Amino acid sequence: MTKPQRFTTENAAMLLIDHQVGTIKLAVSTPHDEIIRNTRALARTAIETHMPLVLSSSQEDHFQGLLIEDLRGIAPTAYEERIKRPGVVDAWLYEPFRKAVEKTGRKKIIMAGLTNDVCVVYPAISSLHDGYQIQVVVDAGGSPTKIANDVALRRMESEGVTLTSTNQIMAELAIDWANPKGQTIQRIMYEEILRRFIEP
């Protein structure tokens, strides 16, 4: 059996789904500051290593609201080009979103979003069945309850979706901390996630 090819900055795309100011309030299973730190780290990794980045939102004129302001600051172009879904739950079934992903030319997808039990589980499974390799970054999202989150993760994994964490996928993309991209990703990881553990 051949091993699946490792995800790299050259062969993968980053999808961040519904990291909105209202939706994050539903992600009780993960501390909100952790979600924001990890989402920032993923967005910066995509931008600073020149990976394709696709952002999507759902019903911005409802309680979900706009995408978190951090994403506008980190990725202004992707923010302005975000796919604004009118209400389609499974983003993969919304043609403009799917076409934006297809336009990247990448078949390996790193996906994170809010919430894991609604906004991530369905596009992760749908895109997988359409021939994409999917890694879902579980700690850049959350669900209204721990059991809802656990069930969503189990469902995705049972379908063949690979579950990962922010640090884990960043390390995979880095390959080697000593090369230029590895140094860039290591710096982002330190600034966004690790500094608080190391510096007093």
VMD Tcl script that draws the C-alpha trace (Angstrom):
set ca {
  {0.00 0.00 0.00}
  {1.38 3.41 -0.97}
  {1.46 6.03 1.72}
  {-0.50 9.26 1.09}
  {1.69 12.18 0.13}
  {2.45 14.61 2.93}
  {0.61 17.94 2.95}
  {2.94 20.80 2.01}
  {2.62 24.51 1.32}
  {3.02 23.64 -2.38}
  {0.23 21.06 -2.64}
  {-2.41 22.09 -0.08}
  {-4.99 24.85 0.27}
  {-6.38 26.39 3.45}
  {-10.16 26.76 3.95}
  {-11.46 28.75 6.91}
  {-15.22 28.46 7.22}
  {-17.56 30.73 9.21}
  {-15.13 32.15 11.77}
  {-17.73 34.84 12.45}
  {-18.22 37.14 15.42}
  {-21.59 35.60 16.25}
  {-20.86 31.99 15.39}
  {-17.86 31.86 17.72}
  {-20.26 32.34 20.63}
  {-21.64 28.86 19.87}
  {-18.21 27.22 20.13}
  {-18.39 26.50 23.84}
  {-16.28 23.33 23.70}
  {-13.08 25.28 22.93}
  {-11.95 28.52 24.65}
  {-12.59 31.41 22.29}
  {-9.13 32.91 22.70}
  {-7.67 29.54 21.65}
  {-9.88 29.42 18.56}
  {-8.80 32.93 17.58}
  {-5.09 32.25 18.19}
  {-5.22 29.06 16.14}
  {-7.26 30.63 13.36}
  {-4.81 33.52 13.18}
  {-1.92 31.06 13.00}
  {-3.53 29.11 10.16}
  {-4.40 32.25 8.19}
  {-0.91 33.69 8.65}
  {0.67 30.39 7.62}
  {-1.32 30.43 4.38}
  {-0.56 34.07 3.61}
  {3.10 34.09 4.61}
  {3.94 30.85 2.76}
  {1.79 31.74 -0.27}
  {-0.74 28.94 0.10}
  {-4.20 29.43 -1.41}
  {-6.61 30.67 1.26}
  {-10.39 30.53 0.86}
  {-12.65 32.20 3.43}
  {-16.39 31.69 3.71}
  {-19.17 33.12 5.84}
  {-22.84 32.31 6.31}
  {-25.72 34.77 6.64}
  {-23.64 37.75 7.69}
  {-26.81 39.80 8.10}
  {-28.09 37.40 10.79}
  {-26.69 36.66 14.27}
  {-23.59 35.08 12.73}
  {-22.24 38.49 11.74}
  {-19.02 39.29 9.91}
  {-15.85 37.22 9.93}
  {-13.62 38.01 12.90}
  {-11.64 41.19 12.38}
  {-8.34 39.31 12.71}
  {-8.93 37.71 9.30}
  {-9.44 41.08 7.62}
  {-6.13 42.27 9.04}
  {-4.15 39.14 8.17}
  {-5.68 38.37 4.78}
  {-7.42 41.47 3.40}
  {-7.69 40.15 -0.16}
  {-9.11 36.78 0.89}
  {-11.44 38.63 3.26}
  {-12.82 40.83 0.48}
  {-13.14 37.78 -1.80}
  {-14.79 35.65 0.88}
  {-17.63 33.41 -0.23}
  {-20.77 34.76 1.43}
  {-23.25 31.90 1.61}
  {-26.93 32.85 1.89}
  {-27.73 29.90 4.16}
  {-26.40 26.69 2.63}
  {-25.21 24.63 5.60}
  {-22.80 22.38 3.67}
  {-20.46 24.93 2.09}
  {-19.36 22.31 -0.45}
  {-22.89 22.29 -1.91}
  {-22.71 26.04 -2.55}
  {-21.32 26.32 -6.06}
  {-19.32 29.56 -5.64}
  {-17.49 28.04 -2.67}
  {-16.76 24.77 -4.43}
  {-15.55 26.61 -7.53}
  {-13.27 28.80 -5.40}
  {-11.68 25.66 -3.98}
  {-11.39 24.06 -7.42}
  {-9.72 27.24 -8.70}
  {-6.84 26.70 -6.26}
  {-5.88 23.57 -8.19}
  {-5.11 21.81 -4.91}
  {-6.55 18.38 -3.99}
  {-5.25 18.46 -0.42}
  {-7.38 20.62 1.81}
  {-6.75 21.93 5.33}
  {-10.11 22.93 6.78}
  {-11.22 24.62 9.98}
  {-14.36 26.42 10.99}
  {-17.21 27.22 13.31}
  {-18.82 25.13 14.33}
  {-17.27 21.68 14.02}
  {-20.63 19.97 14.48}
  {-22.45 21.94 11.76}
  {-20.28 24.10 9.52}
  {-17.26 21.78 9.21}
  {-18.53 18.20 9.37}
  {-20.58 18.39 6.17}
  {-18.13 20.09 3.76}
  {-15.32 17.93 5.12}
  {-17.22 14.74 4.29}
  {-18.64 16.06 1.00}
  {-15.29 17.21 -0.36}
  {-13.69 13.95 0.74}
  {-16.23 12.00 -1.29}
  {-15.46 14.23 -4.27}
  {-11.86 13.02 -4.25}
  {-10.11 15.53 -2.01}
  {-7.80 14.65 0.87}
  {-9.01 16.49 3.95}
  {-7.40 17.43 7.24}
  {-9.67 19.19 9.73}
  {-7.95 21.36 12.34}
  {-10.16 20.63 15.31}
  {-8.74 23.20 17.76}
  {-9.41 26.11 15.39}
  {-13.09 25.36 15.89}
  {-15.53 24.08 18.46}
  {-19.17 23.15 19.08}
  {-21.94 24.15 21.51}
  {-21.19 21.15 23.77}
  {-18.35 18.70 24.25}
  {-20.53 15.77 23.21}
  {-21.59 17.57 20.03}
  {-17.95 18.20 19.21}
  {-16.89 14.64 20.00}
  {-19.65 13.15 17.85}
  {-18.77 15.44 14.93}
  {-15.11 14.43 15.13}
  {-16.01 10.74 15.32}
  {-18.32 11.09 12.32}
  {-15.68 12.81 10.21}
  {-12.99 10.33 11.18}
  {-15.25 7.36 10.43}
  {-15.71 8.74 6.90}
  {-11.95 9.00 6.36}
  {-11.28 12.63 7.24}
  {-7.94 13.14 9.00}
  {-8.19 15.09 12.24}
  {-5.31 17.30 13.28}
  {-4.39 20.22 15.54}
  {-2.98 23.63 14.69}
  {0.56 22.92 15.85}
  {0.53 19.49 14.21}
  {-0.50 20.73 10.76}
  {1.91 23.68 10.97}
  {4.77 21.30 11.77}
  {3.75 19.07 8.86}
  {3.77 22.05 6.50}
  {7.13 23.26 7.85}
  {8.91 19.96 7.11}
  {12.19 21.39 8.41}
  {12.42 24.26 10.92}
  {15.79 25.24 9.42}
  {14.57 25.93 5.88}
  {13.10 29.35 4.99}
  {9.44 28.27 5.03}
  {10.02 26.24 8.16}
  {11.51 29.29 9.85}
  {8.50 31.38 8.79}
  {6.02 28.84 10.16}
  {8.01 28.41 13.37}
  {7.95 32.18 13.90}
  {4.17 32.29 13.36}
  {3.67 29.37 15.76}
  {5.78 31.08 18.39}
  {4.12 34.50 18.01}
  {0.54 33.24 17.91}
  {0.59 30.13 20.13}
  {3.78 29.31 22.03}
  {5.03 32.67 23.31}
  {2.56 32.73 26.21}
  {3.97 29.41 27.50}
  {7.61 30.46 27.23}
  {7.80 34.16 28.07}
  {6.72 35.31 31.54}
}
mol new
graphics top color blue
foreach p $ca { graphics top sphere $p radius 0.5 }
foreach p [lrange $ca 0 end-1] q [lrange $ca 1 end] { graphics top cylinder $p $q radius 0.2 }
display resetview
